[in-house]
Every structure is written in structure tokens, then in C-alpha cells.
Amino acid sequence: MAVLNKIRQRSVFLIIIIALALFSFVLADVIRNGGFSSQKDQNTIATINGEEVSREDFARQVEGFQRQMGANVSTSQAVNQVWEQTLRETILKEELEKLGIRAGKAQIREVMRTQMGSNPAFRNEAGMFDENRVREYIASLRSTQPEAYQQWLQMEENMGDIARQNMYFSMVTAGIGATIVEAEQAYRFQNNTVDLRFVQLPYSSISDDEVEVSKDEIRAYIKDHAAQFETEASRNIRYVYFEETASDEDVKETEEALNALLENRVEYNAVTSSNDTLPGFNSTTDYEDFVEANSDLPYDNRFKFKNELPSEFADELFNLNEGETFGPYQHEGYFKLSKLVETKEIPDSTKASHILVAYQGQQFAPDVTRSKEEAEALADSLANVIKGNKDKFAELAVEFSSDRSNNQDGGDLGYFGPGDMVPEFDTYVLENNEGDVGVVETDFGYHVIHIAEQSQREKAVKIATIARELEASERSRNNLFNETTKFEIAAGEGDFAEVAKEGDYDVRTVNNVKALDENIPGVGQQRRIVQWAFEDEANVGDIKRFDIPSGYVVAQLTAKNKKGLMTAENASSKVLPILTKEKKAEILKSKINSENLEEIASNNNTMVQTANAVSLGSPTLPGAGREPEVVGSVFALEAGSVSKPIAGNNGVYVVELESKNEAPAMNSYSGIAQQETAQRRQNASQRLFEALREKAEIEDNRARFY
């Protein structure tokens, strides 16, 4: 009671203490998540011109896109695709609202016609798109499938947006065109030519060692050409890859396991309480069952020609005697043991036709009502008719064949090789001769087959192969983990590169990794490494180990590059060749002290060259390459005059203009004007969107969530 009384006396004090504790807990969480706006940030994938993109909505679209595309697309690819679509829709929607563009029924109907016109369900008897059938379909959805009807309404809304966009782009492109004057200029740009003589002093004549470019010069160039060197935030990393591979011991154990399968073995049978003798690979006759029970690769029950066998072992495998084995041998990540099952002379190419007689119950032929017995009888009857008159095959195929892919072509299957058809079909054409007609049953029904042509028969072999994948054992995986851990600890305590050098490990460097990248050269899609490099807590010099499907990666963050202009180091690969070329141009210009081409050529150990009919549209100089700046400068000269030294793409030039050749005037340039207009309008929509995108205020937070 005394304790309770003391608590009551200090109740206000305790309330304050508890409140402060709760406040500190909340405040710590706020600070950890970047401030009081963290809840909003956690639910917003991006902001586009002030409009927020919900994380939940975006995630649903990404999941939907992945379901639609299946395994063909990674998460990052799906995110990028949905982002581009969201960005386009949001930016264009805002622009359409500003302009007050609305789509009427006629515009929406046209979009509907374009998108659904190929659907047979919405075509009438004449094969034309029929809006009445669309209305009937919508009415049916509304009364029987409310959920599907809501999806249809959403699709209609999307078609309305497409119609509005089409109107917007049509209005823009309507204002794009080419005048008659511009058409004449385009004509002369392509057809006016010049004849000239020139001397080229190539940049390659100056050694790179004679030119020195400083980092200050690179920085100055970047500053003067800032628009070319704007870059996103990026990271530089380096890493060591520890690949999970089979050790020598693993290889030896796999080889021994394969060899053990050759001979018969005795196993205790608990059911009969006796020992059973199981046949080995040398004595088995059921090759398919034996391979399926003992191999990591399935049994291949087909004949192969020599050129279809592994090239490095083709001679050994092809020349085995029946029943003889070869191996074990390593091939494409597997240890293999092969045995020649059968040798046969077969054609490598066959041309055949078939009539497929399907029967009731087969999924691919739901409309067929005949029984299996009736189908067999019909196939035999057709075969008898064809044997008497093979010219009737095509006619009968059109009437009776259930194979709609070729019945109108008389059942012609074209040319095919061994193994291209289902096994029963394949066996028939390989074991019979050109001109034969027969009936074969497969899972598809009864086939009436006519062998039209066969190539000359050649030796082929059927080989049974037991394959065991060469993979790391648990022992090897444990050893690799220990090796990786030791390196990770040592690199964290010392110099990453030095530790790698001491361990004879290959250090791989990856620069300018962007926040949304997922591919790390050398190890493929490793989104987690990129995410780590962009974490706020990650500092330059930090090291982290990553588990990947094929082993481990130990990575070190070596640089954090902010958004803005590229650094001299990162831009040097692009800027250095430019500045080197400029300095070489100055050196070469200093060697030119005459306006006489022969004298310039003689002084520089080169020759005077000639170029005829050179146009601005095709500014190529024979022996020198494409030189638009040089050719453009020549068109400004008077006939007979010599240019000053001109720095081009591949060297410094001095040019003498011999003559200008004016193309004859045309009676009308309207045709060219139409072509120019079409070309300008062709990509106008995409260029327009890119302009709107560049103007938009975009805050992209995708990297926080993916």
C-alpha cells in the first residue's frame, strides 16, 4: 500500500516521463526514416508536375505487366516499362487538360475500330467491324459478368485517352511542314556538287605521346559543354567474384560414380528379403528407363548424324560398335558416359504429306464427333484410295484432314529432318521409302502419310548417354564460404586491392552505376548490390558480401558521384580524344606554310588527291572518309581558290575548289516538299513528348522501392 501511495503522489511526474519516452521513440523513427514526411515518401513512388504516383497502384501495374510477360522480363525491366507508360500518361494528360481537348464518340469509335477491328467476334458476315456486335457484347457483360464489365469501362476510358492524344498529336503535326523554298534547298543540298583537289594530313601521323592533355583542360571543356556532360548520381564499385564450381575432388567422385554404373550391382530388396541383381549400363536393354533413373539429362530416343554429335567427340562416338561405351568425358558442364544403341541408314531430309483423322475427345479437335474406331476405319479407307491413285491425296486432305494448318495445301508438310516429328510419325518416314503410303496412330489421331521425297540414306546412330552435372559438393561449398569470409574480413582490415593481389583474386571495377541499374558486368543481374551502393548509410570504402546463385561477390564502394556535371575522371574517356585531336590539329596546321597543294604534299610526305561530284548530302572524300565540315567549307569557296587549313574528322585538310556543279532547276518542288513534310512529321510525336518530359518537374523515387 505504501508503494501505491507513493506512485499516486508522483503520478503527474510519471505521466511526463512516459510521454517523453514515447515521444523519443516516435522521434527516433522519424529521424531514421528521413523526417516527418516519411509516411508520404513511403507511399509515393514519384511526383510528376506535382501529381503523386501511388506506390500501391504502381506496384499493381508492375505485377500485372510481369504476369503478362512471364519469365521474359525481370522486375527492373517491368518497373522501367511501367514507369515510361506512367510518365507518358501523366504528362500528356496534364497537357490535354490545359488545352481543354475532349474526345467525342466519333473519335473513340475510331480508336475502337482500330483496336478491335481484327477480332472476329466484332465482325459481321461481310467481315467488317460491326458496332452493333460490340454493343451486344457490352450488354452481355453488364448482365452476366459485372467484374468484366467494370474492366470494359476502364478500357473505354483508356480508349478515350488514346483518342484525345491522337487529336493532340494530329493538331501539332498539322502545323509541321516544308515550304517550296525549303524543298528547293533540300533538292540542292542533295544534288549540287563540287569537284576539288585536297591534301590530307592525318591525325594518326602525330603520336599520342607528343600531345599532353591536363585535367584542368578536361574540366574546362566539360564546363564549356555542360549540356553534354550532365549526369545522374552514380556509384563506382569494385568486387571479387567467388564462383561456386566443382573441385577436383568433386570431378573425381562424379567420374567414379559414373564408372560404377557400368557393371551389374547387387541391392538388398526389403520386400522379398533377398538380394536383387540390377543390370548395369553395359548389360541393360531398357536404355530409356536406365537413363531416366540415373541421368541428370533425359534420354534422347532419336538417330543422329555425325554433324549433330558434340564436335570434339564426334569421331569417337560415331565409330563405336553397337553395345560399346565411351567415357566418362566432360562436355558442357556435365560428365557423360555414352553407349551406341543402334546404327541405321536413314535420309537426312524427307518431304511428306499427311491427312490427320482426329476423333472425339481430343482437346485440339473439339468439333469432331467420330469415335476412335470410326477414325481408324476412315484412315484405312483413305489410305487404300490413295494407294490406288496418289493424285487424289491433296483433294482428300482438303475434305477430311483435321490439321487446319496445311489441309488447304493438300496436307503438305514440306521438308523435315529426323526427330522433327512425333516419334511414331518419325519412325514411319525413316523406316519406309519414297512413294510409300501408310497409316500411323499418334496422340493427335490417325495420320495417312505419303512420303513424297527422301534424300540419299546415310549412316546415323542412336546413342544413350548418362550425364551427371558437374556441381560443387557441400564440402566444396563450405570451403568456398570460408575462403570468401576470410577475404571479406582481411579486405575490411586492410587494402582491398592488396589483399586481392596476395590471394591471386581478380578485382573487377564497375564505374558509373546508376540508381536503377540492375546489371553488374561479370555477374549479371544483381540489383541488391546496386541498392546497397545507393543506401544512405553506405560510405566510400565500405565492403559487403553478397550471396548470388553462382557463388559470392565481395564488393567495395569506391566512389559516390553526385548528380550534375561529370568529373574529369569519368568524362576523360570522351573528352580526351576530342582535346587530343584539337591539339594534333594545331600541330598539323603549323606544318602548312603554303597555299600550293603540291608543295604542301611534298613537305609532309603525302600526295594531292582528287574528289569529284561531292555533295553536302554525301560529304565523303575518297581515301579520307566522311568529312562534312570540310565539304561544307569548300562550298563557300570560289572556283580556283584554296582554303585555309581545315580541321576535319580524320585530319587537317587544305582544299582547292576546281568547280561547282549546279543541279538543273525543277519545274515543281511540290513533290519534294511533300516528302520533307512526311519525314518531319514522322517522329514529331516522340520529339514532342521528349520536349514535354524535359520541361516537366519529376521526382523519381523508384530506387527506394525496387
CORWO-V82146 format. One record per run of one state. SS is the DSSP state (A for helix, B for strand, O for the rest). FROM is the first residue (numbers start at 1). LEN is the number of residues. Records with the same first field share a line. If there is no record, write none. Layout:
SS: FROM-LEN + FROM-LEN
This chain:
O: 1-1 + 10-1 + 33-5 + 43-1 + 49-2 + 73-2 + 100-5 + 117-3 + 124-5 + 130-1 + 145-1 + 175-5 + 192-1 + 206-2 + 211-4 + 225-1 + 232-2 + 244-4 + 261-4 + 270-4 + 279-8 + 295-9 + 305-1 + 309-2 + 319-6 + 332-2 + 348-2 + 358-5 + 366-6 + 389-1 + 401-6 + 410-2 + 417-6 + 432-5 + 443-2 + 455-2 + 470-4 + 494-2 + 503-4 + 515-4 + 521-3 + 526-1 + 534-9 + 549-2 + 562-2 + 566-2 + 591-6 + 604-5 + 616-4 + 622-3 + 627-1 + 635-7 + 643-3 + 648-3 + 662-8 + 683-1 + 696-2 + 701-1 + 706-1
A: 2-8 + 11-22 + 38-5 + 55-18 + 75-25 + 105-12 + 120-3 + 131-14 + 146-29 + 180-12 + 203-3 + 208-3 + 215-10 + 226-4 + 248-13 + 287-8 + 306-3 + 311-8 + 363-3 + 372-17 + 390-11 + 407-3 + 423-9 + 474-20 + 496-7 + 527-7 + 568-23 + 597-7 + 628-7 + 670-13 + 684-12 + 702-4
B: 44-5 + 51-4 + 123-1 + 129-1 + 193-10 + 230-2 + 234-10 + 265-5 + 274-5 + 304-1 + 325-7 + 334-14 + 350-8 + 412-5 + 437-6 + 445-10 + 457-13 + 507-8 + 519-2 + 524-2 + 543-6 + 551-11 + 564-2 + 609-7 + 620-2 + 625-2 + 642-1 + 646-2 + 651-11 + 698-3
